[in-house]
Amino acid sequence: MIIVLIGYMASGKSTLGRILAKKLDYDFIDLDDYIEYREKTSISAIFKTKGEIYFRKKETQYLNDLLNTKTKLILSLGGGTPCYSGNMETILNANDAVSIYLKASIPTLVNRLKNERRKRPLIAHIKTDEVLAEFIGKHLFERSQYYNQAETMVTTDHKTENEIIEDLVLKLF
């Protein structure tokens, strides 16, 4: 089985994905890290030198490759991945794959992201928590139609990592 974790940035996809993979004895791949490995450069460099369209094409290509060649995999997607190129439909139609939306509220996401702005190009320009909350809210509104198509959802607000992992295992098995 391939377990595909989707959700907004800082919803816990990579952190929880690694923990879940260890617990289930699955492989773990963060799609953004995989793209950087395959392209031999950073995502921000890809955006600067080749543009977003090139990035989105490669993102879709590598997503398809992983969905078609891997088993016993936890795959953490970038926050925008389900929203482009029919990727969410591809995930939903993939053989032996299950999609899970890790849902976090705007206040939770602001709290997790406010000290990570420099590391996150999408929000590096945002100066205040209020503007960050507006930005996240707008993005969640735009992306929720894709995220909500996931086969199951786990809310991550006010829960420990262990509690979320327990929720994930219960929903999966």
Secondary structure, DSSP 8 states (H G I E B T S, - for coil): -EEEEE-STTSSHHHHHHHHHHHHT-EEEEHHHHHHHHHTS-HHHHHHHTHHHHHHHHHHHHHHHHHHH-SSEEEE--TTGGGSTTHHHHHHHSTTEEEEEEE--HHHHHHHHTT-GGG-TTTTT--SHHHHHHHHHHHHHHHHHHHTTSSEEEE-TT--HHHHHHHHHHHH-
